[in-house]
């Protein structure tokens, strides 16, 4: 093997043992793809060469779930992460698997169906920050707060693309393994930056993972989808994961999702309804005169700008998602939209005075059940009516109070209120700034 694995492992051992800040944890970005898999495997095998007494630095394997990841890849990643945690416990590797998800109010479907956001494009990628950057940043910031600093290990390689090579070169510090991250007291370590793609695949085909099994399923996924993995996104310099990369099945940043098409062509026919929904999202975005409001959410009408998706459009998208989910959930065990998301979508619909069609009506027609949200819906409607009556003199306060209620509801649905006060304060600060700007 041309790749000098021993040298690579020795560098990792040296960085682990002789760091001037021995308590700062390592955070390994794991997407389940080839690059992050090799990164985790090389780090793991390096750690096994260290005396267990010296394994005092905590390692976190962080995987970000946008809640709209390709379901086929989600299954594979979840299975892998269970093996990783089990093997780490058995081998006494100080490793903890962590999964990050977006805040409920930032989820793709709450934003798109609840608030009417148009599907993202390459000029307006509202999804990346909310679904990827923010959840991971919160976790990294938490670890920095607990330990004073942290090192983020990424599987980025110069051989991936000319853009990635330029980015690595731009941020590297000559003679140093670590580079500063934009977060305070966070550093980035990319031990695989000089590994070629051929060397990577040669390694994965010859060296089995220390958590058991082999890489045959990973290789098959790449072969069937003709794809690359979507790396852990920790800042806004990371490009979109559309095209032929594993990522969100809803990704509309590119015209074609080659990885999904490849999987469908190679036997995953159950994913065709997902591809159809994705194509419909592009249709609603690119034909605003049919699918979007002319009036913006703030009530203004701008001849050069379109407003949110029409209520009828949002209902149609919800119908298509639930129909697809019903068709595949029994055989594939896939959930495309959660009940928590549907409750919050209904909250936003009532906020916008959409009372004709309810989320529960759509759900019950498709599932032929009696999913009962009547008490919640009636309460939300009463709240909305009362709020507008109470704020007749200050109508601008309606949106602020609705935002605060949405924040509280989000925390309640997720059964956790940690951070609620901070969220309230941030929204109030934003409201004050907006009010000053208008004056």
Protein Blocks (a to p, Z undefined) as FASTA:
>chain_A
ZZafklmmmmmmmmmmmgcblmbccddddehiaklmmmmmmmmmmmmmpcfklmmbccdd
ddddehlacfklmmmmmmmmmmmmmmmmmnopacddddddddfklpmklmmmmnopacdd
fklcfklmmmmmmmmmmmmmmmmmmnopacdddfbdfklpmklmmmmmmmpcghiabdcd
fbehiacddfklmpcfklmmmmmmmmccfkgpjfklmmmmmmmnopadddddfbfkbccf
ehjbccdfklckbmbdfklmmmmmnopamlmmmmmmmmmmmmmmmmmmlmpcfbdfkopa
cfkbccdddfklmmmmmmmmmmmmmmmmmmnopafbdfklmmmmmmmmmmnopakbcfkl
mmmmmnopacdfklmmmmmmmmmmmmmmmmmmmmmlmmmmmmmmmmmmmmmmnopaehkl
mmmmmmmmmmmmmmmmmZZ
